[in-house]
Amino acid sequence: MIKRLIIALFVTSTITASALDVNTTAGGLSGAVTDLNITTLRVSGTMNAHDFYFISGNLHRLTALDLGSVKIEGVTATVPYYWCHNFEADVIPVCAFNDMDLESVVLPTSLSGIGRGAFASCKRLTSITLPATLDSIGNYAFAGCESLVSVTLPAQVERVGAGAFMRCTSLTSLTVEPSSRLRSIDATALMDCPSLTTVALGPALQQMGERVLAGTGIQQLDQSGNENLNGIGDWAFVMTPLTAAHLPSSLTDLGSGAFMNLGTLGSVELGGGVAHVSDYTFASTGLNSPIDLTGVATLGNYALYNDSQLSTVVLPSTLTYLGDRAMAGMTGLTALTSEAEEVPALGDSVWAGVNQQQVPLTVPDAALEQYKASPQWQDFLYGSSWLKGDVNADGEITVADINVIIDIILGRKYNDETMKRADVNGDGEITVADINVIIEFILHPSSAAPARDVNTGDQLHLNDVAMQPGDQRTLIVTLDNAKNYSALQCDITLPMGLSLVEVAAAAGHEGMTGVVDGATTRVVTYSMARRAFDNEQGVALAVTVRADAALAGESEIVLSNVVLGDAADGSWHAADTRARVNNSTGIDDLTATADRVWVEGRTLCIDTRSEGTAHVAAINGTTRAIRLDAGVTRQALEAGFYVVTLNGKSYKIAIR
């Protein structure tokens, strides 16, 4: 019994010793704390820098610190701490608690400032009470506090220093109290806080520093209420998932690369106060909504570089200069307007990579001739209300436009507007040279693939194939069709391990190819005699491929973006075609499932190697099952669009 009592007393003594309340005078804390293993400390009275550095240098097990009743006095130290001799009153000293295991801290109620790096790398700090008297947070004050979840800045805080909360990886929100006086949040203050999604900095904010929100998780940036904000630093929002940004009208200085490489960024409202869009500001973003550049005088180097989803841009009347490659790589550009009466000066290669001859440029009438005579500006499309190359006026440039020119060459009469559009190269004649211009456009790497929905059940067909490394095969692409077609274009995408050797057009047809990317080749084929593919037993293309050791066990060839040109100069968009590629010799296995689906008039035709069931779904949601025999099965259907599912593959068809 006596032994148990001794043990109990020992445990109680240990627990009691882990927490300590101390009332001290400045410089005397070391004499008041004799147990250096305490985990909780509550101090009242006065303290100075010597006391703070006693805590960080000796109380290594301390996790909770309450300084709420402390008054901090200034002191001049004879021996410097962190290269500092002079320490202000009411300020937590520089690096006071750096790298400690503190979990919670209550600060003095009279505190006015937190010094540089005061809590840096306190990785276990989850909460801290900031007093109402606080007016500044020093550089890197809480940098690396990986467990800190949220921070509310008191209304008195006017400045948050550089890197103050950087790498606080658990921080989800930083907000300010009502009537906040926060004027500046300095460079990298919130950098590399990936969990940070909520930031509200108050209406008094005037300046945001370089990389201030870089690497955070912020998705929406609405600063329209920050009516005093006039400057945002370089690279402020890089490496964030921002989707939209709304900047205030007060903003005049937007830093270099502020939104660079934000592929998620779809829209930005500049606010109208920015006169200079700095270098790289919107380079390689996902902008897909027109950006209002009202009031902008200069676009810096690479300002809109590679914004390939932005289709229209209006350059304001105030614009005087576009920097080097300011709009280079904007391959989705379909229309450009310049409202400037004086032709803006240009840097080097402003529109490099843009197919300018296919982009209409609208300028003030009084300045038209000046624009036409100016280097780089002169390369745009002028003086037409139609898209250059769109001969049949259907809104896109395809092989159907080639067919119209061929008809004109062969003697067919068209109205005056069509004849004007057919003179694509503007030489006053309609010849094969105009066809070549259209082909060059279609095959240009920057030309977008046709974007219309499938509007025909006619389809290219390619059998599955088995190949081994070293094999070279010529694959025949046929056309399952109800209409007669004499021209087509499509993209051929090959899997890794399969390379394109040659594409040959059907007899009586011309064929050209262009590289879209490393895996995809675009093909254009047409007949100067308007010869239908049916005349060649439906053969449309012969594609020769070679296999190497990188060919996967199971992959596929895809024919996509298929456009068919018919006798009436119409363009028809067919569904994609897919063919399996196997790197074995199991040809029997492949051909056993080489199904074919096509339409004859109002009849669905299915050719399969074995008995089975096809499921047919109409666009109105109704479905039916069709029992299949080996060979060709035919089923009459009402007019409409359908999806036929057979042996794990789907086929889109149209019954007309």
DOVEXMAR-200612 format. One line per 5 residues: number of its first residue (from 1); their letters; for each residue x, y, z of C-alpha. Coordinates in steps of 0.2 Angstrom, whole numbers, padded with zeros to 4 digits, m for minus. Example, Ala and Ser with C-alpha at 12.3 -4.5 7.8 and 13.67 -1.06 7.14 Angstrom:
BEGIN
1) as) 0062/m0022/0039 | 0068/m0005/0036 .
END
This chain:
BEGIN
1) mikrl) 0000/0000/0000 | 0014/0012/0005 | 0023/0008/m0012 | 0007/0012/m0022 | 0005/0028/m0013 .
6) iialf) 0023/0033/m0017 | 0021/0029/m0036 | 0004/0040/m0036 | 0013/0054/m0028 | 0027/0053/m0041 .
11) vtsti) 0015/0053/m0055 | 0005/0068/m0048 | 0021/0078/m0045 | 0027/0075/m0063 | 0010/0080/m0071 .
16) tasal) 0010/0096/m0060 | 0027/0100/m0065 | 0023/0100/m0084 | 0013/0116/m0082 | 0019/0132/m0074 .
21) dvntt) 0012/0149/m0070 | 0025/0163/m0068 | 0024/0181/m0064 | 0040/0189/m0069 | 0049/0205/m0072 .
26) aggls) 0058/0209/m0089 | 0074/0199/m0090 | 0070/0188/m0075 | 0061/0173/m0083 | 0076/0161/m0082 .
31) gavtd) 0077/0163/m0063 | 0058/0159/m0062 | 0058/0143/m0072 | 0068/0129/m0064 | 0060/0114/m0073 .
36) lnitt) 0066/0115/m0091 | 0054/0100/m0095 | 0038/0109/m0094 | 0025/0108/m0108 | 0014/0122/m0103 .
41) lrvsg) 0019/0139/m0098 | 0008/0154/m0093 | 0017/0171/m0090 | 0012/0187/m0083 | 0021/0203/m0078 .
46) tmnah) 0034/0210/m0090 | 0046/0202/m0103 | 0060/0207/m0115 | 0070/0199/m0128 | 0081/0190/m0116 .
51) dfyfi) 0066/0180/m0109 | 0060/0175/m0126 | 0077/0168/m0131 | 0077/0159/m0114 | 0061/0150/m0119 .
56) sgnlh) 0067/0145/m0136 | 0084/0140/m0131 | 0079/0130/m0116 | 0061/0124/m0115 | 0062/0111/m0129 .
61) rltal) 0046/0102/m0123 | 0035/0117/m0122 | 0019/0115/m0132 | 0007/0128/m0125 | 0012/0146/m0121 .
66) dlgsv) 0000/0159/m0114 | 0007/0177/m0114 | m0010/0186/m0114 | m0005/0195/m0097 | 0012/0200/m0102 .
71) kiegv) 0019/0217/m0107 | 0034/0217/m0118 | 0048/0230/m0114 | 0061/0236/m0126 | 0079/0232/m0123 .
76) tatvp) 0097/0234/m0130 | 0107/0218/m0129 | 0126/0218/m0128 | 0127/0202/m0136 | 0116/0201/m0152 .
81) yywch) 0102/0188/m0155 | 0101/0184/m0174 | 0112/0199/m0177 | 0100/0211/m0168 | 0105/0222/m0153 .
86) nfead) 0090/0233/m0152 | 0072/0226/m0148 | 0056/0236/m0148 | 0043/0236/m0135 | 0027/0227/m0138 .
91) vipvc) 0035/0217/m0152 | 0039/0198/m0153 | 0057/0198/m0156 | 0065/0191/m0172 | 0065/0172/m0173 .
96) afndm) 0059/0171/m0155 | 0051/0154/m0156 | 0059/0148/m0172 | 0058/0129/m0175 | 0049/0125/m0158 .
101) dlesv) 0036/0112/m0155 | 0023/0124/m0149 | 0005/0119/m0153 | m0005/0134/m0146 | 0000/0152/m0142 .
106) vlpts) m0009/0167/m0134 | 0000/0183/m0137 | 0000/0199/m0126 | m0015/0210/m0127 | m0004/0225/m0130 .
111) lsgig) 0006/0218/m0144 | 0009/0229/m0159 | 0021/0218/m0170 | 0027/0201/m0173 | 0045/0201/m0178 .
116) rgafa) 0054/0192/m0193 | 0053/0173/m0192 | 0046/0174/m0175 | 0036/0157/m0177 | 0045/0151/m0192 .
121) sckrl) 0045/0132/m0194 | 0034/0129/m0179 | 0027/0114/m0188 | 0015/0109/m0174 | 0007/0126/m0171 .
126) tsitl) m0012/0124/m0175 | m0019/0140/m0167 | m0013/0157/m0162 | m0023/0171/m0155 | m0019/0188/m0163 .
131) patld) m0023/0203/m0152 | m0033/0218/m0158 | m0018/0229/m0155 | m0008/0220/m0168 | m0003/0232/m0183 .
136) signy) 0011/0222/m0192 | 0017/0205/m0196 | 0035/0203/m0200 | 0044/0194/m0214 | 0042/0175/m0213 .
141) afagc) 0034/0177/m0196 | 0024/0161/m0198 | 0033/0153/m0213 | 0033/0134/m0212 | 0019/0132/m0199 .
146) eslvs) 0013/0117/m0207 | m0002/0113/m0195 | m0009/0131/m0195 | m0027/0129/m0202 | m0034/0147/m0202 .
151) vtlpa) m0030/0165/m0198 | m0040/0180/m0195 | m0030/0196/m0196 | m0036/0210/m0183 | m0043/0226/m0190 .
156) qverv) m0027/0236/m0185 | m0015/0225/m0195 | m0008/0237/m0209 | 0005/0226/m0216 | 0009/0207/m0219 .
161) gagaf) 0027/0205/m0222 | 0036/0195/m0236 | 0034/0176/m0234 | 0024/0178/m0218 | 0013/0163/m0221 .
166) mrcts) 0023/0154/m0235 | 0023/0135/m0234 | 0009/0134/m0222 | 0003/0118/m0230 | m0013/0116/m0220 .
171) ltslt) m0019/0134/m0220 | m0036/0135/m0228 | m0041/0153/m0225 | m0034/0170/m0222 | m0047/0183/m0218 .
176) vepss) m0048/0200/m0210 | m0059/0208/m0198 | m0072/0221/m0202 | m0065/0239/m0205 | m0048/0231/m0209 .
181) rlrsi) m0034/0243/m0212 | m0023/0230/m0221 | m0014/0240/m0235 | m0001/0228/m0241 | 0003/0210/m0241 .
186) datal) 0021/0208/m0247 | 0030/0196/m0259 | 0027/0177/m0256 | 0017/0180/m0241 | 0005/0166/m0245 .
191) mdcps) 0016/0156/m0257 | 0016/0137/m0257 | 0000/0136/m0247 | m0009/0122/m0257 | m0024/0121/m0246 .
196) lttva) m0028/0139/m0246 | m0044/0142/m0255 | m0052/0157/m0245 | m0043/0174/m0246 | m0052/0190/m0241 .
201) lgpal) m0040/0205/m0238 | m0052/0219/m0236 | m0056/0236/m0245 | m0041/0245/m0238 | m0028/0234/m0248 .
206) qqmge) m0017/0244/m0259 | m0003/0232/m0264 | 0000/0214/m0267 | 0018/0208/m0269 | 0027/0197/m0280 .
211) rvlag) 0021/0178/m0280 | 0010/0183/m0266 | m0003/0168/m0270 | 0008/0157/m0280 | 0006/0139/m0277 .
216) tgiqq) m0010/0141/m0267 | m0026/0132/m0270 | m0037/0147/m0274 | m0049/0145/m0288 | m0059/0161/m0289 .
221) ldqsg) m0052/0178/m0287 | m0064/0192/m0284 | m0056/0208/m0280 | m0069/0220/m0287 | m0072/0226/m0269 .
226) nenln) m0054/0231/m0266 | m0057/0248/m0273 | m0040/0255/m0266 | m0029/0241/m0274 | m0017/0248/m0287 .
231) gigdw) m0003/0236/m0288 | m0001/0217/m0290 | 0017/0210/m0291 | 0025/0199/m0304 | 0020/0181/m0305 .
236) afvmt) 0007/0184/m0291 | m0005/0169/m0296 | 0006/0156/m0304 | 0004/0138/m0300 | m0014/0140/m0294 .
241) pltaa) m0030/0132/m0301 | m0038/0149/m0304 | m0053/0148/m0316 | m0059/0166/m0315 | m0052/0183/m0309 .
246) hlpss) m0061/0199/m0307 | m0049/0214/m0304 | m0054/0231/m0298 | m0055/0247/m0308 | m0042/0255/m0296 .
251) ltdlg) m0029/0243/m0302 | m0015/0251/m0313 | 0000/0240/m0311 | m0002/0221/m0315 | 0015/0212/m0314 .
256) sgafm) 0024/0202/m0326 | 0018/0184/m0328 | 0004/0187/m0315 | m0007/0173/m0323 | 0006/0164/m0333 .
261) nlgtl) 0003/0145/m0337 | m0014/0144/m0328 | m0022/0132/m0340 | m0038/0132/m0329 | m0040/0151/m0331 .
266) gsvel) m0055/0154/m0342 | m0060/0172/m0339 | m0052/0188/m0333 | m0060/0205/m0330 | m0046/0218/m0330 .
271) gggva) m0056/0232/m0322 | m0051/0246/m0335 | m0037/0254/m0326 | m0022/0244/m0332 | m0013/0254/m0345 .
276) hvsdy) 0002/0241/m0347 | m0001/0223/m0348 | 0016/0217/m0343 | 0027/0203/m0351 | 0020/0186/m0350 .
281) tfast) 0005/0192/m0340 | m0007/0180/m0348 | 0005/0168/m0357 | m0001/0150/m0360 | m0018/0152/m0350 .
286) glnsp) m0034/0143/m0354 | m0043/0160/m0358 | m0058/0156/m0368 | m0069/0172/m0365 | m0065/0188/m0373 .
291) idltg) m0054/0199/m0362 | m0059/0218/m0361 | m0043/0228/m0364 | m0051/0245/m0363 | m0038/0258/m0358 .
296) vatlg) m0023/0247/m0362 | m0009/0256/m0371 | 0004/0242/m0372 | 0004/0223/m0373 | 0021/0217/m0366 .
301) nyaly) 0032/0203/m0373 | 0023/0187/m0374 | 0008/0195/m0365 | m0005/0183/m0373 | 0007/0170/m0379 .
306) ndsql) 0000/0153/m0383 | m0018/0157/m0378 | m0024/0145/m0391 | m0042/0145/m0384 | m0045/0163/m0386 .
311) stvvl) m0055/0165/m0403 | m0058/0184/m0403 | m0048/0199/m0397 | m0052/0217/m0398 | m0037/0229/m0397 .
316) pstlt) m0043/0246/m0390 | m0041/0263/m0397 | m0028/0267/m0384 | m0016/0254/m0389 | 0001/0260/m0396 .
321) ylgdr) 0012/0245/m0395 | 0012/0226/m0395 | 0028/0218/m0389 | 0038/0203/m0395 | 0027/0188/m0398 .
326) amagm) 0013/0196/m0389 | 0000/0186/m0397 | 0010/0172/m0405 | 0004/0154/m0404 | m0015/0160/m0403 .
331) tglta) m0020/0146/m0415 | m0038/0147/m0411 | m0039/0165/m0416 | m0054/0168/m0428 | m0056/0187/m0428 .
336) ltsea) m0046/0202/m0423 | m0052/0220/m0421 | m0040/0235/m0419 | m0049/0251/m0414 | m0033/0261/m0415 .
341) eevpa) m0034/0275/m0428 | m0015/0275/m0428 | m0007/0258/m0432 | 0001/0252/m0416 | 0020/0248/m0417 .
346) lgdsv) 0025/0230/m0416 | 0039/0220/m0408 | 0046/0204/m0417 | 0035/0190/m0423 | 0019/0196/m0414 .
351) wagvn) 0008/0183/m0422 | 0020/0169/m0425 | 0011/0153/m0427 | m0006/0161/m0431 | m0013/0158/m0449 .
356) qqqvp) m0015/0176/m0451 | m0022/0174/m0469 | m0037/0165/m0462 | m0040/0178/m0448 | m0051/0193/m0453 .
361) ltvpd) m0045/0210/m0446 | m0057/0224/m0443 | m0049/0241/m0442 | m0056/0259/m0443 | m0060/0264/m0461 .
366) aaleq) m0049/0279/m0461 | m0034/0268/m0456 | m0037/0253/m0468 | m0024/0257/m0481 | m0011/0261/m0467 .
371) ykasp) m0014/0244/m0459 | m0013/0235/m0475 | 0004/0243/m0479 | 0011/0239/m0462 | 0023/0224/m0459 .
376) qwqdf) 0014/0210/m0449 | m0002/0219/m0450 | m0003/0217/m0468 | m0004/0198/m0467 | m0021/0197/m0460 .
381) lygss) m0037/0195/m0470 | m0045/0212/m0476 | m0060/0218/m0485 | m0071/0202/m0484 | m0086/0199/m0474 .
386) wlkgd) m0083/0180/m0476 | m0070/0168/m0470 | m0057/0167/m0483 | m0057/0149/m0491 | m0075/0146/m0485 .
391) vnadg) m0081/0145/m0503 | m0098/0137/m0500 | m0102/0149/m0485 | m0105/0135/m0473 | m0094/0143/m0459 .
396) eitva) m0079/0131/m0461 | m0065/0127/m0473 | m0066/0109/m0479 | m0065/0098/m0494 | m0082/0104/m0498 .
401) dinvi) m0075/0120/m0503 | m0062/0112/m0514 | m0077/0103/m0523 | m0085/0120/m0527 | m0069/0127/m0535 .
406) idiil) m0067/0111/m0545 | m0085/0113/m0552 | m0081/0131/m0557 | m0066/0125/m0566 | m0076/0112/m0575 .
411) grkyn) m0088/0125/m0581 | m0102/0125/m0568 | m0110/0143/m0565 | m0112/0150/m0548 | m0118/0167/m0541 .
416) detmk) m0107/0182/m0540 | m0104/0180/m0521 | m0098/0162/m0523 | m0087/0167/m0538 | m0079/0180/m0527 .
421) radvn) m0076/0168/m0513 | m0069/0155/m0525 | m0054/0167/m0529 | m0046/0162/m0513 | m0028/0168/m0518 .
426) gdgei) m0035/0185/m0525 | m0027/0184/m0542 | m0043/0187/m0552 | m0044/0169/m0558 | m0051/0153/m0551 .
431) tvadi) m0039/0139/m0554 | m0030/0124/m0545 | m0020/0138/m0536 | m0035/0142/m0526 | m0037/0124/m0522 .
436) nviie) m0019/0123/m0516 | m0023/0138/m0504 | m0037/0129/m0496 | m0027/0113/m0494 | m0013/0122/m0486 .
441) filhp) m0025/0129/m0474 | m0033/0113/m0470 | m0016/0104/m0467 | m0008/0118/m0457 | m0004/0112/m0440 .
446) ssaap) m0013/0127/m0432 | m0029/0124/m0441 | m0043/0117/m0429 | m0052/0101/m0434 | m0070/0103/m0440 .
451) ardvn) m0080/0106/m0424 | m0098/0101/m0431 | m0108/0087/m0424 | m0110/0071/m0434 | m0123/0073/m0447 .
456) tgdql) m0122/0057/m0457 | m0123/0039/m0454 | m0111/0036/m0469 | m0094/0031/m0462 | m0076/0026/m0466 .
461) hlndv) m0072/0008/m0462 | m0055/0000/m0457 | m0053/m0019/m0453 | m0044/m0024/m0437 | m0026/m0029/m0440 .
466) amqpg) m0013/m0040/m0432 | 0005/m0035/m0434 | 0022/m0040/m0426 | 0037/m0029/m0424 | 0045/m0026/m0441 .
471) dqrtl) 0029/m0029/m0451 | 0024/m0017/m0464 | 0005/m0018/m0470 | m0005/m0008/m0482 | m0023/m0006/m0474 .
476) ivtld) m0038/m0002/m0485 | m0050/0012/m0479 | m0067/0010/m0487 | m0082/0020/m0487 | m0099/0013/m0481 .
481) nakny) m0111/0026/m0489 | m0128/0030/m0495 | m0123/0047/m0503 | m0110/0049/m0517 | m0094/0057/m0511 .
486) salqc) m0079/0063/m0521 | m0069/0071/m0508 | m0064/0068/m0490 | m0053/0074/m0476 | m0049/0065/m0460 .
491) ditlp) m0036/0063/m0446 | m0027/0047/m0444 | m0020/0044/m0427 | m0008/0029/m0424 | m0004/0021/m0408 .
496) mglsl) 0014/0020/m0401 | 0024/0008/m0410 | 0015/0010/m0427 | 0022/0023/m0439 | 0015/0030/m0455 .
501) vevaa) 0024/0025/m0471 | 0012/0032/m0484 | m0006/0037/m0488 | m0012/0034/m0506 | m0028/0041/m0513 .
506) aaghe) m0041/0030/m0522 | m0038/0029/m0541 | m0044/0045/m0550 | m0041/0056/m0534 | m0027/0067/m0528 .
511) gmtgv) m0021/0065/m0510 | m0011/0076/m0498 | m0005/0074/m0480 | 0000/0086/m0466 | 0007/0082/m0449 .
516) vdgat) m0005/0088/m0435 | 0006/0081/m0420 | 0018/0066/m0417 | 0004/0054/m0418 | m0009/0061/m0430 .
521) trvvt) m0008/0065/m0448 | m0022/0074/m0458 | m0027/0068/m0475 | m0036/0077/m0489 | m0041/0068/m0505 .
526) ysmar) m0052/0075/m0520 | m0055/0071/m0538 | m0053/0084/m0551 | m0066/0074/m0561 | m0078/0074/m0546 .
531) rafdn) m0076/0055/m0547 | m0086/0046/m0533 | m0077/0034/m0521 | m0091/0021/m0526 | m0082/0019/m0543 .
536) eqgva) m0067/0012/m0534 | m0078/m0001/m0525 | m0079/0011/m0510 | m0060/0012/m0508 | m0056/0029/m0501 .
541) lavtv) m0038/0027/m0495 | m0023/0015/m0494 | m0013/0018/m0478 | 0004/0009/m0476 | 0010/0007/m0458 .
546) radaa) 0026/m0001/m0450 | 0026/m0009/m0433 | 0041/m0008/m0421 | 0045/m0016/m0404 | 0035/m0002/m0395 .
551) lages) 0018/m0008/m0401 | 0007/m0013/m0387 | m0002/m0030/m0386 | m0019/m0021/m0389 | m0021/m0004/m0396 .
556) eivls) m0031/0005/m0410 | m0030/0016/m0425 | m0042/0030/m0425 | m0049/0040/m0440 | m0057/0056/m0433 .
561) nvvlg) m0063/0073/m0439 | m0070/0065/m0455 | m0078/0077/m0468 | m0085/0070/m0484 | m0089/0081/m0499 .
566) daadg) m0104/0077/m0510 | m0110/0081/m0527 | m0120/0095/m0521 | m0105/0104/m0513 | m0111/0100/m0496 .
571) swhaa) m0100/0094/m0481 | m0105/0079/m0471 | m0097/0075/m0454 | m0095/0057/m0451 | m0092/0047/m0434 .
576) dtrar) m0075/0042/m0429 | m0069/0025/m0435 | m0058/0014/m0424 | m0048/m0002/m0429 | m0040/m0013/m0416 .
581) vnnst) m0021/m0017/m0418 | m0014/m0033/m0410 | 0005/m0036/m0410 | 0002/m0055/m0411 | m0001/m0066/m0426 .
586) giddl) m0019/m0070/m0420 | m0027/m0064/m0436 | m0041/m0076/m0434 | m0046/m0069/m0417 | m0046/m0051/m0424 .
591) tatad) m0056/m0055/m0439 | m0068/m0065/m0429 | m0075/m0048/m0422 | m0072/m0037/m0437 | m0090/m0031/m0438 .
596) rvwve) m0097/m0019/m0450 | m0111/m0007/m0448 | m0118/0004/m0462 | m0134/0012/m0469 | m0143/0009/m0485 .
601) grtlc) m0157/0021/m0487 | m0168/0018/m0472 | m0161/0001/m0468 | m0148/m0003/m0455 | m0135/m0016/m0461 .
606) idtrs) m0125/m0026/m0449 | m0111/m0038/m0455 | m0105/m0050/m0441 | m0095/m0066/m0441 | m0107/m0075/m0428 .
611) egtah) m0124/m0075/m0421 | m0128/m0062/m0408 | m0138/m0047/m0403 | m0136/m0028/m0407 | m0143/m0015/m0396 .
616) vaain) m0150/0000/m0405 | m0153/0016/m0395 | m0162/0031/m0403 | m0159/0049/m0397 | m0176/0050/m0389 .
621) gttra) m0171/0036/m0377 | m0180/0021/m0384 | m0170/0005/m0387 | m0172/m0011/m0396 | m0163/m0027/m0398 .
626) irlda) m0159/m0035/m0415 | m0156/m0053/m0417 | m0141/m0056/m0428 | m0137/m0071/m0439 | m0119/m0074/m0446 .
631) gvtrq) m0117/m0063/m0461 | m0127/m0047/m0466 | m0143/m0043/m0456 | m0154/m0029/m0462 | m0167/m0019/m0451 .
636) aleag) m0178/m0005/m0457 | m0178/0010/m0445 | m0188/0026/m0444 | m0178/0042/m0449 | m0167/0048/m0435 .
641) fyvvt) m0150/0046/m0426 | m0145/0030/m0418 | m0131/0022/m0408 | m0128/0004/m0412 | m0119/m0006/m0399 .
646) lngks) m0111/m0023/m0405 | m0098/m0034/m0397 | m0092/m0020/m0385 | m0091/m0006/m0399 | m0103/0008/m0403 .
651) ykiai) m0107/0015/m0420 | m0116/0031/m0424 | m0128/0031/m0438 | m0141/0042/m0446 | m0157/0036/m0455 .
656) r) m0164/0050/m0467 .
END
